[in-house]
Amino acid sequence: MTSQGQTLKQLLAALTKDELHQIRKNLRIKGASQLNKSELAACLARDIPFYVNVALHRFDVRRLEVLQKVLDSPVGVAVEELVIFDDINIGYFMAYGLLLPDAAREDRMCVPWEVRQELTDKRLREYSDVIRRNTQWTKLAKGLLYYYGYASFDLLERKIEEYTKREVSSVDVMDILLDYSHFDEGIIPFGRGFTYYMADQEEVVMEHAARSELEYAHLPRKKVMQAAEEEDGYVERNESYLKLVSFLTSHYDIQREMADLIVEESVMAIVMGNSPNEVLADLLGQFDAPSMEIMKQLTDLFFTLYHATPQWALKGHSPNQMSNMREEQKIAPLRAENKIGNVYSMQTKQKIGRNDPCPCGSGKKYKKCCGG
């Protein structure tokens, strides 16, 4: 150990051979795949400082914040102190040799002395432009995935160019987003693109394929960035969302925070493609019925929210937006809503047929409204 911290040799010796090979792969160090553990550790101890630029070229602001927190502490940082960075994989930094478990205390992470020498303020400033660029790209991708559920590399590339008004390299976009997915667990590589972490990957891709003629929803840049920047997970709280929350707090003995959580869960179920009556049944099941009038008002507010909520199966469009487009385009119905036998009126408890009035109260036939 030097006076400024532990060396790569000390820290790498405590890792497994598989962990050492992961670092080698991430830093793209060639000619070391056949080395034994001690030889590989020695190779990495020698080469890691020269490959720090590979990691920095892929960094965004959030990764820099995590790294800076540990750099600011010469003795390292307890792993539990890094948990404040929600939805990220701290092991990402270990896979680059940037942060490694303390040789004496595995519950602490530290920056190896040689790496610290490379991560000077001057060096980090040299990467400020690329870090700013990567931050834009990764936030745009994550925000789009919240609304789309799935997006191909090509789609994300086109959208990034649209929002940034700059031509981008498809190779760079793929490299940056793939690397980001190892850091932020909110996006997951799937096929030739990515899915949002809560999405049923195969289902959402199948729904998109069934609507190949439907364009992905155009979303304001501010809206996309807002969805990405919410650290504890994001739910779009539109006017119909807020009205339902207010109704619950006004008519039931429930705190606003709990009402918000209940409506948030309903929204995510809608986004994920659950049928409206399934989501409504789950919502009503959490409350007593003081009167039929109250239940009718609650049901009406729910269906207003349902129609205003973008869905993954609809490529980020809401049912309201789809209704406006149906006269001009032939668009496949939601797969989950084709199961007519599972849909019942909350008032009559009878099954809803495709030609019956929609239970949302719109006055339209079910097949032309929530079942369309």
Secondary structure, DSSP 8 states (H G I E B T S, - for coil): -BTTB--HHHHHTTS-HHHHHHHHHHTT--S-TT--HHHHHHHHHHHGGGGHHHHHTT--HHHHHHHHHHHT-TT-EEHHHHTTSTTB-THHHHTTTSSEE-SS-TTEEE--HHHHHH--HHHHHHTHHHHHHHHHHHHHHHHHHHHHSEEEHHHHHHHHHHHHTS---HHHHHHHHHHHHHHBTTEEEETTEEEETTS-HHHHHHHHHHTTTS------HHHHHHHHH-TT------HHHHHHHHHHHHHSS--HHHHHHHHHHHHHHHHTT--HHHHHHHHHTTS--S-HHHHHHHHHHHHHHHHHS--GGGTT--HHHHHHHTTTS-----SGGG-GGG-B-TTT--B--TTSB-TTSSSSBGGGTTT-
